[in-house]
Amino acid sequence: MDISALSDGSLLAFVVGLLIAGAVIGFLAGLFGVGGGAISVPILFETFLFFGLTDDVAMPLAVGTSLAMIIPTAIVSTREHSRQGSVDWPLLRAWALPILAGVIVGSILARFAAPAVFQIVFIAVATTTATKLLLGNPKCRLREDLPPEPFRSVYGAMLGLASSLMGVGGGAISNMILTLNGRTIHQAVATSAGVGVLIAIPAALGYMAAGWGKPGLPPDAIGYVSFAALAVTIPTALVTAKFGARAAHALSRALLSRLFGGFLLLVALNFAISLFGG
């Protein structure tokens, strides 16, 4: 994909599509503490296909670029939520190494395990959690708080493992874990933004290493990360991430819970369509 060789019309379409993707991803990162991979990966994939890349290159390039995009937006989102006092920093510090270990193990297992198995589990858990959030039943939870160590770290390792196997940033999964373990939706959203940073950094580096030297990549890419796409999407994503975080704290707990429940249903539906839609 040589951007300099594009016609004016194609270049405009390229830029506008990625600007929109960046804006949506940034807002979701702030509002729900998620990376927005369900939005960014399909947009990036279709964009890369449009400009001549093959399927086998376009898909990992879309995933790797999406993960790299999560890093700055999640940092901005976490800082904005931190100003509101909602980020659980002790939990993020406790989860840092377990999440990294889970990401590494998941990256290795991804060569052998069928991602469909983990996507089916996610669909079931996400649908159950979304139902709880949409019905507004605060009593529907596993515990009143996260378990003590070492079980708390096990949650972190499972989070990193599932995220790397499913190719997602982990925000939706960590949000489910936290709300099912007694945290308010505002605390869950804020802390999940920080989880996005912990997962996206090693995962993006892994995609850069995995694609190093692969044929068919555009000249701007380092491994499976397109820096041309990042240069277009990140500026708008950084702006909208702040607005998303502020909107989250301006909404009531009930409304934010229902909005996140609806988002989970859409993500679960997207996984279901990709698995069973043909």
N, C-alpha and C positions, 0 to 999 in steps of 0.2 A: 504494500500500500504506500505509494509515493504521493504525498499530499501536494507536492509542488507540481505534479503532472495533471492534477485535476482541473476540469473546466470550472469557470466561475460559478455556474449553477450547482455543480456537484460539490464544490468546496463549501458553498453556502449551506447546502443540505447537510453536509457532514458536520459543520459547526453548529447549526441550529439544533440538530438532533442530539448532539452531545451536551449542549448547553441545557436543554430541557432535562436530559438524564441527570446532569449534575445538580440541577435545582431540586428535582424530586428526591434524589438520594440524600442531599443535605437536609432537606426538611424532615424526611423520615428519620434520619439519624438523630435530629434534635427532638422530634416529637415522641418517638417510641424507643429511642436508644438502640436502633437497629441499623445495619449497614445498607439495607435497601437492595441487596443482591437480587431479590426477586424482580426488581424493576430494572436495575442496571445491566445485569447479564444478558437478558433478551435484547435490550436496546443495543448494547455493544456488539453482540453476536450478529444481529441483522446489519449493523453498520459495517462491520468487517467483511461480511459476505458481499454487501453491496459494492465494496471497493476491491473485490476480486480475490479475497482470501478463501481458501478451501475450508470445508467444515472441520476437518481434523486440526486445523490451526486456529480457526476463528473461535471455537468454543473454549479451549484452554486460555487463549489470549483474552477473551471476554471475562472469564472467571478471575484470572490473575490481575487484570487491570482493575476489575471491580474491587478486589481485595485491597489493592494498593490505594484505591480511592477512599476506602473506608478509614484509612489511618488519619489523614488530616481532618476529615469531617468528624470522626469520633473524638479526636482531641479537642476540637472546638466545642463540640456538644458537651463533653465531660466538663470542660472549664465553665461553660455557661450553667450547667446543672450544679456544679460545685459552689457557684456563687449563691445558689438558693439553699445550700446546705443539705442537699439530698443524696450526695454520693457517699457510699459506704467504703471509705478508703481502707480501713483495716481488712475488710473482706477482699478487696481487690489485691492488696498486698499478699494475703493468705492464698489467693487463687493463682497468683502469677506463675509460679513454678508448676503446679498441677496442670494448669491450662496448657502451658508449653509442652509438658510431657504428653498430654493427651493429643495435642496437635501433631507431635512427632510420630507417636504410635499410629494415629489415624492416617497420616500420610503414607506410612509403610503398609498398613492394612488395606489401604485403598487400591493397592495393586492386585489384591487377592479377593477382597470382599465385594459383594454386589451392592452398590449404593442403593439399589431399589429397596433392600431390606430396611435400611435406616430411614429412608424416605417414608416408607409405610408406617414405621414407628412414629415418625414425626407427625404424619397426617393424623394418626390416632390421638396422640397427646395434644397436638395443637387444636384439634376439633373439640376435645374434651375441655381444654382450658378456655377456648373461645366461648363455649356454651356457658361455662361458669361466669366469665366476665360479662357476657351479654345479658344473662339473667340477673346479674347483680347480687349473687348470693355470697356474702363475705365468709360464711361458715364453711364453704366448700374449699378445703385446703388440706394438705397432708399433715402439717405441723403448725404450731404458733410461731416458730422461729427455725432458722437453719440449725441442723444438728451440730454438736461440738466436734472438735478435732478427734480423730483423723477423718471422720465421716464428712466433715465440711470440705476438706480437700478432695475427697472422692468426687463430690459434686463438680468441683473445678476440672478434675481430670476427665470426667464423663462429658462435660461441656466442650472441652477442647477436642476430645475424640469424636463426638457426634458432629461438631461443626466442620472438622476437616473431612470427614467421610461424606458429608452431605454437600460440601462446597458452599456453606453459608458463613456469614460473619459471626454468628453466635448470639446476636442480640435478642432475637425472638426466643431462642432456647433458654438463655439466662433469665429473660423476663418471666417466662413460664415457671422456671425453678423458683425464683424469688417470690412471685405472687402465690405460688402453691405452698410456700413456707413462711407465710405470715407477713411478708413485706407489703407495704402499700404500693399502689401502682406508680406513684411519683418516685418513691425510693427505687423501685425495680427498674423504671425507665432510666433514671439517672445513673445507677450503677451498671446497667447493661451497656451504656455508652462507653464506659471504661473497659468493660469486657471486650468490646469491639476492638479497642486498641491492642489489648493483650493477644487476641487471636489473629488480627489482620497482619501485624508486623511479621511474625514468623511464617504465616501462610503465604504472604506476598513474596517474601524472600525465597520460600520454597518453590513458588511458581517461576520466579526468575531463574533459579538454578535448574529446575526441571526442563525449561525451554532453551537453556543455553546452547547455542550452536545448532538449533533445529532448523532445517531448511523451510523456506516458504514464509518466514516471518518478515514483517515490514522493517525497513531500515531504522526506524525510530525505536524499535522494541529492544528491551533487554530481557532475554528469555520470553516468558509469556506475560510481559507487562508492556503495554504501549504507552510511551511517554507523550506522544502527540495527543492521544485521547485524554490523558491525565491533564495536560496543559490546558485543554479546552474545558473539561468538566470541573476541575477542582475550584477555580475562582467562584463560580456560581454556587457550588456546593458549600463552600465555607460561609458564604453570606446567608444562605437559607438555613443552614444548621443552627445559627443563632436564633433565627425567627422560630424555628421548630421547637427549640428548647424553651424559649419564652412562652410560646403558645401552650406547651405542656403544663407549665406552672400556672397559667391563667385559666386552665380548664378545671372543672370540678373532678373529684376522684371518680365519681360515677360515670361522667361523660368520657373521661380519658380511658377508663376501663372498657367501656363499650366500643370506643373507637379502636382500641388495641385488639379487642376481641374480633371485630370485623376485619382488621388487618390480618390477624392469624388465619381466619377462614379463607381469605383471598390467597395467602401463601400456601395453605394446605391444598386449596383447589388447584393452584398452579402446579404443585408437585403431583397431584392426582392426574391432571391432564397430561403431564409429561410422561407419567408412568403407564397410564391405561388408555390414553387418547389415540394411540396408534403410532 
